[in-house]
Amino acid sequence: MKNSAIVELEQEIHEKIKKLNELRSAHRGEKVRNYEFTTLDGSATLSDFFGDRSKLLVIHNMGQGCRYCTLWADGFNGFLGHLESVLSVVLVSKDSPIAQRRFANSRGWRFRLASHEGGDYIREQTVVSGCGCDNMPGAVVYERDGDDIYQKNTCVFGPGDIYCPMWSLLGLAGLGEADWTPQFNYWRRPEALDDGGANLLE
């Protein structure tokens, strides 16, 4: 049987998240400018990413050098189709469009991609303002009203957060962020290689 204290706390967290989402729904946010990005198809603006939707989810990814950002994006990729049934989605990072596409292909990602190149967008729209860190991982939802764009809500991604189910599933096993670190792949070199192991690159 479940520990009653665990059940009670789970219910409390559930109620808090419902309240959080109610507050987010009511929040209008601040008007922002129509930032420019670079894509494989050339320049694009924030408004371009909306398509025919009124809401846009922009995933802030630190780039191919971050294992944690890769973990989050791997997860989001799995339910991208569900997200895109209600809002537009784009993943942005500082990497060049070519580097983005190459890495996305290696992971099987289906996101629309755009590079902010470390410019005004990420400096002004970073999910953690005032800390001197302008490339923090997280997400921003923008809402369009005519020609105006509003930053509706933001969140920060990090070990133990509510946006990556890995942490909750590890928690069921009594494991936390100090017990596990994501990797780009999980191949383990055998102690003995049948081919002799010559010229092995790890």
mmCIF file of the C-alpha atoms, coordinates in Angstrom:
data_MODEL
# 
_entry.id   MODEL 
# 
loop_
_atom_site.group_PDB 
_atom_site.id 
_atom_site.type_symbol 
_atom_site.label_atom_id 
_atom_site.label_alt_id 
_atom_site.label_comp_id 
_atom_site.label_asym_id 
_atom_site.label_entity_id 
_atom_site.label_seq_id 
_atom_site.pdbx_PDB_ins_code 
_atom_site.Cartn_x 
_atom_site.Cartn_y 
_atom_site.Cartn_z 
_atom_site.occupancy 
_atom_site.B_iso_or_equiv 
_atom_site.pdbx_formal_charge 
_atom_site.auth_seq_id 
_atom_site.auth_comp_id 
_atom_site.auth_asym_id 
_atom_site.auth_atom_id 
_atom_site.pdbx_PDB_model_num 
ATOM 1   C CA . MET A 1 1   ? 0.000  0.000  0.000   1.00 0.00 ? 1   MET A CA 1 
ATOM 2   C CA . LYS A 1 2   ? 1.033  3.588  -0.610  1.00 0.00 ? 2   LYS A CA 1 
ATOM 3   C CA . ASN A 1 3   ? 2.368  5.631  2.258   1.00 0.00 ? 3   ASN A CA 1 
ATOM 4   C CA . SER A 1 4   ? -0.457 7.987  3.323   1.00 0.00 ? 4   SER A CA 1 
ATOM 5   C CA . ALA A 1 5   ? 1.957  10.924 3.627   1.00 0.00 ? 5   ALA A CA 1 
ATOM 6   C CA . ILE A 1 6   ? 3.025  10.360 -0.010  1.00 0.00 ? 6   ILE A CA 1 
ATOM 7   C CA . VAL A 1 7   ? -0.590 10.256 -1.213  1.00 0.00 ? 7   VAL A CA 1 
ATOM 8   C CA . GLU A 1 8   ? -1.404 13.415 0.714   1.00 0.00 ? 8   GLU A CA 1 
ATOM 9   C CA . LEU A 1 9   ? 1.576  15.299 -0.673  1.00 0.00 ? 9   LEU A CA 1 
ATOM 10  C CA . GLU A 1 10  ? 0.861  14.110 -4.234  1.00 0.00 ? 10  GLU A CA 1 
ATOM 11  C CA . GLN A 1 11  ? -2.671 15.473 -3.945  1.00 0.00 ? 11  GLN A CA 1 
ATOM 12  C CA . GLU A 1 12  ? -1.378 18.766 -2.572  1.00 0.00 ? 12  GLU A CA 1 
ATOM 13  C CA . ILE A 1 13  ? 1.063  19.094 -5.490  1.00 0.00 ? 13  ILE A CA 1 
ATOM 14  C CA . HIS A 1 14  ? -1.765 18.286 -7.924  1.00 0.00 ? 14  HIS A CA 1 
ATOM 15  C CA . GLU A 1 15  ? -3.929 21.048 -6.447  1.00 0.00 ? 15  GLU A CA 1 
ATOM 16  C CA . LYS A 1 16  ? -1.022 23.528 -6.514  1.00 0.00 ? 16  LYS A CA 1 
ATOM 17  C CA . ILE A 1 17  ? -0.378 22.803 -10.193 1.00 0.00 ? 17  ILE A CA 1 
ATOM 18  C CA . LYS A 1 18  ? -4.078 23.344 -10.978 1.00 0.00 ? 18  LYS A CA 1 
ATOM 19  C CA . LYS A 1 19  ? -3.894 26.722 -9.215  1.00 0.00 ? 19  LYS A CA 1 
ATOM 20  C CA . LEU A 1 20  ? -0.664 27.579 -11.052 1.00 0.00 ? 20  LEU A CA 1 
ATOM 21  C CA . ASN A 1 21  ? -2.288 26.853 -14.407 1.00 0.00 ? 21  ASN A CA 1 
ATOM 22  C CA . GLU A 1 22  ? -5.327 28.963 -13.508 1.00 0.00 ? 22  GLU A CA 1 
ATOM 23  C CA . LEU A 1 23  ? -3.027 31.905 -12.764 1.00 0.00 ? 23  LEU A CA 1 
ATOM 24  C CA . ARG A 1 24  ? -1.132 31.342 -15.999 1.00 0.00 ? 24  ARG A CA 1 
ATOM 25  C CA . SER A 1 25  ? -4.347 31.232 -17.991 1.00 0.00 ? 25  SER A CA 1 
ATOM 26  C CA . ALA A 1 26  ? -5.426 34.606 -16.599 1.00 0.00 ? 26  ALA A CA 1 
ATOM 27  C CA . HIS A 1 27  ? -2.015 36.243 -17.129 1.00 0.00 ? 27  HIS A CA 1 
ATOM 28  C CA . ARG A 1 28  ? -1.871 38.515 -20.203 1.00 0.00 ? 28  ARG A CA 1 
ATOM 29  C CA . GLY A 1 29  ? 1.841  39.175 -20.137 1.00 0.00 ? 29  GLY A CA 1 
ATOM 30  C CA . GLU A 1 30  ? 3.952  41.928 -21.623 1.00 0.00 ? 30  GLU A CA 1 
ATOM 31  C CA . LYS A 1 31  ? 4.110  43.119 -25.203 1.00 0.00 ? 31  LYS A CA 1 
ATOM 32  C CA . VAL A 1 32  ? 7.356  42.215 -26.995 1.00 0.00 ? 32  VAL A CA 1 
ATOM 33  C CA . ARG A 1 33  ? 8.890  43.189 -30.276 1.00 0.00 ? 33  ARG A CA 1 
ATOM 34  C CA . ASN A 1 34  ? 8.962  41.019 -33.373 1.00 0.00 ? 34  ASN A CA 1 
ATOM 35  C CA . TYR A 1 35  ? 12.434 39.480 -33.058 1.00 0.00 ? 35  TYR A CA 1 
ATOM 36  C CA . GLU A 1 36  ? 14.410 38.131 -35.996 1.00 0.00 ? 36  GLU A CA 1 
ATOM 37  C CA . PHE A 1 37  ? 15.958 34.664 -36.270 1.00 0.00 ? 37  PHE A CA 1 
ATOM 38  C CA . THR A 1 38  ? 17.966 32.674 -38.774 1.00 0.00 ? 38  THR A CA 1 
ATOM 39  C CA . THR A 1 39  ? 16.721 29.401 -40.247 1.00 0.00 ? 39  THR A CA 1 
ATOM 40  C CA . LEU A 1 40  ? 17.838 27.072 -43.029 1.00 0.00 ? 40  LEU A CA 1 
ATOM 41  C CA . ASP A 1 41  ? 15.333 28.897 -45.230 1.00 0.00 ? 41  ASP A CA 1 
ATOM 42  C CA . GLY A 1 42  ? 16.724 32.339 -44.352 1.00 0.00 ? 42  GLY A CA 1 
ATOM 43  C CA . SER A 1 43  ? 15.513 35.029 -41.973 1.00 0.00 ? 43  SER A CA 1 
ATOM 44  C CA . ALA A 1 44  ? 12.295 34.612 -39.996 1.00 0.00 ? 44  ALA A CA 1 
ATOM 45  C CA . THR A 1 45  ? 10.512 36.691 -37.394 1.00 0.00 ? 45  THR A CA 1 
ATOM 46  C CA . LEU A 1 46  ? 8.779  35.700 -34.183 1.00 0.00 ? 46  LEU A CA 1 
ATOM 47  C CA . SER A 1 47  ? 5.427  36.406 -35.827 1.00 0.00 ? 47  SER A CA 1 
ATOM 48  C CA . ASP A 1 48  ? 6.291  34.025 -38.688 1.00 0.00 ? 48  ASP A CA 1 
ATOM 49  C CA . PHE A 1 49  ? 6.469  31.110 -36.244 1.00 0.00 ? 49  PHE A CA 1 
ATOM 50  C CA . PHE A 1 50  ? 2.816  31.498 -35.218 1.00 0.00 ? 50  PHE A CA 1 
ATOM 51  C CA . GLY A 1 51  ? 1.539  30.334 -38.593 1.00 0.00 ? 51  GLY A CA 1 
ATOM 52  C CA . ASP A 1 52  ? -2.253 30.289 -38.299 1.00 0.00 ? 52  ASP A CA 1 
ATOM 53  C CA . ARG A 1 53  ? -2.186 29.871 -34.498 1.00 0.00 ? 53  ARG A CA 1 
ATOM 54  C CA . SER A 1 54  ? -2.663 32.522 -31.830 1.00 0.00 ? 54  SER A CA 1 
ATOM 55  C CA . LYS A 1 55  ? -0.256 30.856 -29.394 1.00 0.00 ? 55  LYS A CA 1 
ATOM 56  C CA . LEU A 1 56  ? 3.398  29.944 -29.859 1.00 0.00 ? 56  LEU A CA 1 
ATOM 57  C CA . LEU A 1 57  ? 5.636  27.781 -27.663 1.00 0.00 ? 57  LEU A CA 1 
ATOM 58  C CA . VAL A 1 58  ? 9.319  28.674 -28.012 1.00 0.00 ? 58  VAL A CA 1 
ATOM 59  C CA . ILE A 1 59  ? 11.651 26.102 -26.458 1.00 0.00 ? 59  ILE A CA 1 
ATOM 60  C CA . HIS A 1 60  ? 14.937 27.650 -25.300 1.00 0.00 ? 60  HIS A CA 1 
ATOM 61  C CA . ASN A 1 61  ? 17.640 25.061 -25.910 1.00 0.00 ? 61  ASN A CA 1 
ATOM 62  C CA . MET A 1 62  ? 21.261 25.776 -24.999 1.00 0.00 ? 62  MET A CA 1 
ATOM 63  C CA . GLY A 1 63  ? 22.507 23.894 -28.056 1.00 0.00 ? 63  GLY A CA 1 
ATOM 64  C CA . GLN A 1 64  ? 24.039 20.581 -28.966 1.00 0.00 ? 64  GLN A CA 1 
ATOM 65  C CA . GLY A 1 65  ? 26.692 20.874 -26.238 1.00 0.00 ? 65  GLY A CA 1 
ATOM 66  C CA . CYS A 1 66  ? 24.162 20.455 -23.405 1.00 0.00 ? 66  CYS A CA 1 
ATOM 67  C CA . ARG A 1 67  ? 23.123 16.929 -22.368 1.00 0.00 ? 67  ARG A CA 1 
ATOM 68  C CA . TYR A 1 68  ? 20.320 18.249 -20.184 1.00 0.00 ? 68  TYR A CA 1 
ATOM 69  C CA . CYS A 1 69  ? 18.769 20.354 -22.958 1.00 0.00 ? 69  CYS A CA 1 
ATOM 70  C CA . THR A 1 70  ? 18.995 17.298 -25.192 1.00 0.00 ? 70  THR A CA 1 
ATOM 71  C CA . LEU A 1 71  ? 17.104 15.234 -22.597 1.00 0.00 ? 71  LEU A CA 1 
ATOM 72  C CA . TRP A 1 72  ? 14.255 17.766 -22.431 1.00 0.00 ? 72  TRP A CA 1 
ATOM 73  C CA . ALA A 1 73  ? 14.020 18.056 -26.221 1.00 0.00 ? 73  ALA A CA 1 
ATOM 74  C CA . ASP A 1 74  ? 14.076 14.259 -26.634 1.00 0.00 ? 74  ASP A CA 1 
ATOM 75  C CA . GLY A 1 75  ? 11.027 14.118 -24.374 1.00 0.00 ? 75  GLY A CA 1 
ATOM 76  C CA . PHE A 1 76  ? 9.124  16.989 -26.000 1.00 0.00 ? 76  PHE A CA 1 
ATOM 77  C CA . ASN A 1 77  ? 9.738  15.491 -29.433 1.00 0.00 ? 77  ASN A CA 1 
ATOM 78  C CA . GLY A 1 78  ? 7.631  12.487 -28.439 1.00 0.00 ? 78  GLY A CA 1 
ATOM 79  C CA . PHE A 1 79  ? 4.486  14.542 -27.974 1.00 0.00 ? 79  PHE A CA 1 
ATOM 80  C CA . LEU A 1 80  ? 5.203  17.280 -30.511 1.00 0.00 ? 80  LEU A CA 1 
ATOM 81  C CA . GLY A 1 81  ? 2.191  16.286 -32.618 1.00 0.00 ? 81  GLY A CA 1 
ATOM 82  C CA . HIS A 1 82  ? -0.088 16.661 -29.604 1.00 0.00 ? 82  HIS A CA 1 
ATOM 83  C CA . LEU A 1 83  ? 1.316  20.121 -28.842 1.00 0.00 ? 83  LEU A CA 1 
ATOM 84  C CA . GLU A 1 84  ? 1.016  21.259 -32.432 1.00 0.00 ? 84  GLU A CA 1 
ATOM 85  C CA . SER A 1 85  ? -2.694 20.389 -32.432 1.00 0.00 ? 85  SER A CA 1 
ATOM 86  C CA . VAL A 1 86  ? -3.277 23.466 -30.239 1.00 0.00 ? 86  VAL A CA 1 
ATOM 87  C CA . LEU A 1 87  ? -0.302 25.806 -30.673 1.00 0.00 ? 87  LEU A CA 1 
ATOM 88  C CA . SER A 1 88  ? 2.744  26.419 -32.829 1.00 0.00 ? 88  SER A CA 1 
ATOM 89  C CA . VAL A 1 89  ? 6.111  25.152 -31.595 1.00 0.00 ? 89  VAL A CA 1 
ATOM 90  C CA . VAL A 1 90  ? 9.686  26.126 -32.436 1.00 0.00 ? 90  VAL A CA 1 
ATOM 91  C CA . LEU A 1 91  ? 12.984 25.172 -30.805 1.00 0.00 ? 91  LEU A CA 1 
ATOM 92  C CA . VAL A 1 92  ? 15.645 27.894 -30.723 1.00 0.00 ? 92  VAL A CA 1 
ATOM 93  C CA . SER A 1 93  ? 19.312 27.821 -29.764 1.00 0.00 ? 93  SER A CA 1 
ATOM 94  C CA . LYS A 1 94  ? 22.531 29.731 -30.395 1.00 0.00 ? 94  LYS A CA 1 
ATOM 95  C CA . ASP A 1 95  ? 23.796 27.091 -32.860 1.00 0.00 ? 95  ASP A CA 1 
ATOM 96  C CA . SER A 1 96  ? 23.814 27.784 -36.577 1.00 0.00 ? 96  SER A CA 1 
ATOM 97  C CA . PRO A 1 97  ? 20.857 26.444 -38.567 1.00 0.00 ? 97  PRO A CA 1 
ATOM 98  C CA . ILE A 1 98  ? 23.086 23.820 -40.210 1.00 0.00 ? 98  ILE A CA 1 
ATOM 99  C CA . ALA A 1 99  ? 24.418 22.617 -36.841 1.00 0.00 ? 99  ALA A CA 1 
ATOM 100 C CA . GLN A 1 100 ? 20.869 22.583 -35.455 1.00 0.00 ? 100 GLN A CA 1 
ATOM 101 C CA . ARG A 1 101 ? 19.537 20.455 -38.293 1.00 0.00 ? 101 ARG A CA 1 
ATOM 102 C CA . ARG A 1 102 ? 22.459 18.035 -38.187 1.00 0.00 ? 102 ARG A CA 1 
ATOM 103 C CA . PHE A 1 103 ? 22.017 17.483 -34.449 1.00 0.00 ? 103 PHE A CA 1 
ATOM 104 C CA . ALA A 1 104 ? 18.207 17.298 -34.701 1.00 0.00 ? 104 ALA A CA 1 
ATOM 105 C CA . ASN A 1 105 ? 18.513 14.624 -37.382 1.00 0.00 ? 105 ASN A CA 1 
ATOM 106 C CA . SER A 1 106 ? 20.871 12.608 -35.194 1.00 0.00 ? 106 SER A CA 1 
ATOM 107 C CA . ARG A 1 107 ? 18.240 12.648 -32.411 1.00 0.00 ? 107 ARG A CA 1 
ATOM 108 C CA . GLY A 1 108 ? 15.189 12.143 -34.616 1.00 0.00 ? 108 GLY A CA 1 
ATOM 109 C CA . TRP A 1 109 ? 13.752 15.531 -33.624 1.00 0.00 ? 109 TRP A CA 1 
ATOM 110 C CA . ARG A 1 110 ? 10.868 16.889 -35.710 1.00 0.00 ? 110 ARG A CA 1 
ATOM 111 C CA . PHE A 1 111 ? 10.839 20.464 -34.344 1.00 0.00 ? 111 PHE A CA 1 
ATOM 112 C CA . ARG A 1 112 ? 10.888 23.571 -36.447 1.00 0.00 ? 112 ARG A CA 1 
ATOM 113 C CA . LEU A 1 113 ? 14.286 25.080 -35.669 1.00 0.00 ? 113 LEU A CA 1 
ATOM 114 C CA . ALA A 1 114 ? 15.646 28.620 -35.548 1.00 0.00 ? 114 ALA A CA 1 
ATOM 115 C CA . SER A 1 115 ? 18.874 30.223 -34.370 1.00 0.00 ? 115 SER A CA 1 
ATOM 116 C CA . HIS A 1 116 ? 18.889 33.330 -32.183 1.00 0.00 ? 116 HIS A CA 1 
ATOM 117 C CA . GLU A 1 117 ? 22.705 33.424 -32.557 1.00 0.00 ? 117 GLU A CA 1 
ATOM 118 C CA . GLY A 1 118 ? 23.084 34.724 -29.005 1.00 0.00 ? 118 GLY A CA 1 
ATOM 119 C CA . GLY A 1 119 ? 21.521 38.035 -30.025 1.00 0.00 ? 119 GLY A CA 1 
ATOM 120 C CA . ASP A 1 120 ? 18.805 40.356 -28.746 1.00 0.00 ? 120 ASP A CA 1 
ATOM 121 C CA . TYR A 1 121 ? 16.118 37.704 -28.527 1.00 0.00 ? 121 TYR A CA 1 
ATOM 122 C CA . ILE A 1 122 ? 17.820 35.491 -25.959 1.00 0.00 ? 122 ILE A CA 1 
ATOM 123 C CA . ARG A 1 123 ? 19.302 38.422 -24.046 1.00 0.00 ? 123 ARG A CA 1 
ATOM 124 C CA . GLU A 1 124 ? 15.905 40.083 -23.664 1.00 0.00 ? 124 GLU A CA 1 
ATOM 125 C CA . GLN A 1 125 ? 13.646 37.021 -23.516 1.00 0.00 ? 125 GLN A CA 1 
ATOM 126 C CA . THR A 1 126 ? 15.795 34.758 -21.338 1.00 0.00 ? 126 THR A CA 1 
ATOM 127 C CA . VAL A 1 127 ? 13.687 32.772 -18.875 1.00 0.00 ? 127 VAL A CA 1 
ATOM 128 C CA . VAL A 1 128 ? 15.898 33.935 -15.979 1.00 0.00 ? 128 VAL A CA 1 
ATOM 129 C CA . SER A 1 129 ? 16.300 37.698 -16.074 1.00 0.00 ? 129 SER A CA 1 
ATOM 130 C CA . GLY A 1 130 ? 18.729 39.725 -14.007 1.00 0.00 ? 130 GLY A CA 1 
ATOM 131 C CA . CYS A 1 131 ? 21.168 36.882 -13.369 1.00 0.00 ? 131 CYS A CA 1 
ATOM 132 C CA . GLY A 1 132 ? 23.666 37.657 -16.116 1.00 0.00 ? 132 GLY A CA 1 
ATOM 133 C CA . CYS A 1 133 ? 22.897 34.279 -17.727 1.00 0.00 ? 133 CYS A CA 1 
ATOM 134 C CA . ASP A 1 134 ? 21.229 34.887 -21.066 1.00 0.00 ? 134 ASP A CA 1 
ATOM 135 C CA . ASN A 1 135 ? 21.148 31.336 -22.393 1.00 0.00 ? 135 ASN A CA 1 
ATOM 136 C CA . MET A 1 136 ? 19.148 29.495 -19.758 1.00 0.00 ? 136 MET A CA 1 
ATOM 137 C CA . PRO A 1 137 ? 17.048 26.511 -20.878 1.00 0.00 ? 137 PRO A CA 1 
ATOM 138 C CA . GLY A 1 138 ? 13.301 26.826 -20.589 1.00 0.00 ? 138 GLY A CA 1 
ATOM 139 C CA . ALA A 1 139 ? 10.250 27.814 -22.572 1.00 0.00 ? 139 ALA A CA 1 
ATOM 140 C CA . VAL A 1 140 ? 8.167  30.871 -23.373 1.00 0.00 ? 140 VAL A CA 1 
ATOM 141 C CA . VAL A 1 141 ? 4.582  30.963 -24.580 1.00 0.00 ? 141 VAL A CA 1 
ATOM 142 C CA . TYR A 1 142 ? 3.724  33.971 -26.718 1.00 0.00 ? 142 TYR A CA 1 
ATOM 143 C CA . GLU A 1 143 ? 0.219  35.072 -27.643 1.00 0.00 ? 143 GLU A CA 1 
ATOM 144 C CA . ARG A 1 144 ? -0.651 37.071 -30.743 1.00 0.00 ? 144 ARG A CA 1 
ATOM 145 C CA . ASP A 1 145 ? -3.378 39.700 -30.804 1.00 0.00 ? 145 ASP A CA 1 
ATOM 146 C CA . GLY A 1 146 ? -3.539 41.222 -34.257 1.00 0.00 ? 146 GLY A CA 1 
ATOM 147 C CA . ASP A 1 147 ? -0.057 42.542 -34.985 1.00 0.00 ? 147 ASP A CA 1 
ATOM 148 C CA . ASP A 1 148 ? 0.890  42.605 -31.299 1.00 0.00 ? 148 ASP A CA 1 
ATOM 149 C CA . ILE A 1 149 ? 2.809  39.800 -29.569 1.00 0.00 ? 149 ILE A CA 1 
ATOM 150 C CA . TYR A 1 150 ? 2.721  39.228 -25.811 1.00 0.00 ? 150 TYR A CA 1 
ATOM 151 C CA . GLN A 1 151 ? 5.026  37.131 -23.660 1.00 0.00 ? 151 GLN A CA 1 
ATOM 152 C CA . LYS A 1 152 ? 2.316  35.242 -21.784 1.00 0.00 ? 152 LYS A CA 1 
ATOM 153 C CA . ASN A 1 153 ? 4.250  32.824 -19.528 1.00 0.00 ? 153 ASN A CA 1 
ATOM 154 C CA . THR A 1 154 ? 7.749  31.449 -19.057 1.00 0.00 ? 154 THR A CA 1 
ATOM 155 C CA . CYS A 1 155 ? 9.387  28.535 -17.266 1.00 0.00 ? 155 CYS A CA 1 
ATOM 156 C CA . VAL A 1 156 ? 12.915 27.349 -16.500 1.00 0.00 ? 156 VAL A CA 1 
ATOM 157 C CA . PHE A 1 157 ? 14.120 23.808 -17.221 1.00 0.00 ? 157 PHE A CA 1 
ATOM 158 C CA . GLY A 1 158 ? 16.395 22.127 -14.715 1.00 0.00 ? 158 GLY A CA 1 
ATOM 159 C CA . PRO A 1 159 ? 17.006 18.850 -12.859 1.00 0.00 ? 159 PRO A CA 1 
ATOM 160 C CA . GLY A 1 160 ? 13.992 17.912 -10.742 1.00 0.00 ? 160 GLY A CA 1 
ATOM 161 C CA . ASP A 1 161 ? 11.513 20.210 -12.541 1.00 0.00 ? 161 ASP A CA 1 
ATOM 162 C CA . ILE A 1 162 ? 7.942  19.359 -13.593 1.00 0.00 ? 162 ILE A CA 1 
ATOM 163 C CA . TYR A 1 163 ? 8.642  19.592 -17.338 1.00 0.00 ? 163 TYR A CA 1 
ATOM 164 C CA . CYS A 1 164 ? 10.748 16.459 -17.784 1.00 0.00 ? 164 CYS A CA 1 
ATOM 165 C CA . PRO A 1 165 ? 9.016  13.240 -16.619 1.00 0.00 ? 165 PRO A CA 1 
ATOM 166 C CA . MET A 1 166 ? 12.405 11.562 -16.167 1.00 0.00 ? 166 MET A CA 1 
ATOM 167 C CA . TRP A 1 167 ? 12.777 13.139 -12.727 1.00 0.00 ? 167 TRP A CA 1 
ATOM 168 C CA . SER A 1 168 ? 9.364  12.013 -11.491 1.00 0.00 ? 168 SER A CA 1 
ATOM 169 C CA . LEU A 1 169 ? 9.950  8.477  -12.730 1.00 0.00 ? 169 LEU A CA 1 
ATOM 170 C CA . LEU A 1 170 ? 13.385 8.382  -11.091 1.00 0.00 ? 170 LEU A CA 1 
ATOM 171 C CA . GLY A 1 171 ? 11.726 9.700  -7.936  1.00 0.00 ? 171 GLY A CA 1 
ATOM 172 C CA . LEU A 1 172 ? 9.420  6.664  -7.894  1.00 0.00 ? 172 LEU A CA 1 
ATOM 173 C CA . ALA A 1 173 ? 12.577 4.578  -7.602  1.00 0.00 ? 173 ALA A CA 1 
ATOM 174 C CA . GLY A 1 174 ? 13.925 6.761  -4.807  1.00 0.00 ? 174 GLY A CA 1 
ATOM 175 C CA . LEU A 1 175 ? 16.480 8.387  -7.117  1.00 0.00 ? 175 LEU A CA 1 
ATOM 176 C CA . GLY A 1 176 ? 17.100 12.106 -7.562  1.00 0.00 ? 176 GLY A CA 1 
ATOM 177 C CA . GLU A 1 177 ? 19.080 14.456 -9.770  1.00 0.00 ? 177 GLU A CA 1 
ATOM 178 C CA . ALA A 1 178 ? 22.223 13.769 -7.725  1.00 0.00 ? 178 ALA A CA 1 
ATOM 179 C CA . ASP A 1 179 ? 21.988 10.065 -8.611  1.00 0.00 ? 179 ASP A CA 1 
ATOM 180 C CA . TRP A 1 180 ? 21.831 10.332 -12.405 1.00 0.00 ? 180 TRP A CA 1 
ATOM 181 C CA . THR A 1 181 ? 23.167 12.508 -15.212 1.00 0.00 ? 181 THR A CA 1 
ATOM 182 C CA . PRO A 1 182 ? 21.840 12.313 -18.785 1.00 0.00 ? 182 PRO A CA 1 
ATOM 183 C CA . GLN A 1 183 ? 24.190 11.232 -21.555 1.00 0.00 ? 183 GLN A CA 1 
ATOM 184 C CA . PHE A 1 184 ? 24.009 11.613 -25.320 1.00 0.00 ? 184 PHE A CA 1 
ATOM 185 C CA . ASN A 1 185 ? 24.033 7.817  -25.593 1.00 0.00 ? 185 ASN A CA 1 
ATOM 186 C CA . TYR A 1 186 ? 24.335 4.879  -23.231 1.00 0.00 ? 186 TYR A CA 1 
ATOM 187 C CA . TRP A 1 187 ? 26.566 2.453  -25.085 1.00 0.00 ? 187 TRP A CA 1 
ATOM 188 C CA . ARG A 1 188 ? 29.008 0.729  -22.761 1.00 0.00 ? 188 ARG A CA 1 
ATOM 189 C CA . ARG A 1 189 ? 32.283 -0.602 -24.053 1.00 0.00 ? 189 ARG A CA 1 
ATOM 190 C CA . PRO A 1 190 ? 32.559 -4.353 -23.417 1.00 0.00 ? 190 PRO A CA 1 
ATOM 191 C CA . GLU A 1 191 ? 35.567 -5.505 -21.428 1.00 0.00 ? 191 GLU A CA 1 
ATOM 192 C CA . ALA A 1 192 ? 36.663 -7.574 -24.424 1.00 0.00 ? 192 ALA A CA 1 
ATOM 193 C CA . LEU A 1 193 ? 35.923 -6.730 -28.066 1.00 0.00 ? 193 LEU A CA 1 
ATOM 194 C CA . ASP A 1 194 ? 35.519 -9.629 -30.498 1.00 0.00 ? 194 ASP A CA 1 
ATOM 195 C CA . ASP A 1 195 ? 36.956 -7.505 -33.324 1.00 0.00 ? 195 ASP A CA 1 
ATOM 196 C CA . GLY A 1 196 ? 40.090 -6.706 -31.361 1.00 0.00 ? 196 GLY A CA 1 
ATOM 197 C CA . GLY A 1 197 ? 39.150 -3.095 -30.668 1.00 0.00 ? 197 GLY A CA 1 
ATOM 198 C CA . ALA A 1 198 ? 41.595 -1.450 -33.087 1.00 0.00 ? 198 ALA A CA 1 
ATOM 199 C CA . ASN A 1 199 ? 40.896 2.221  -33.934 1.00 0.00 ? 199 ASN A CA 1 
ATOM 200 C CA . LEU A 1 200 ? 37.927 2.435  -31.559 1.00 0.00 ? 200 LEU A CA 1 
ATOM 201 C CA . LEU A 1 201 ? 36.711 5.989  -31.070 1.00 0.00 ? 201 LEU A CA 1 
ATOM 202 C CA . GLU A 1 202 ? 34.796 6.660  -27.836 1.00 0.00 ? 202 GLU A CA 1 
# 
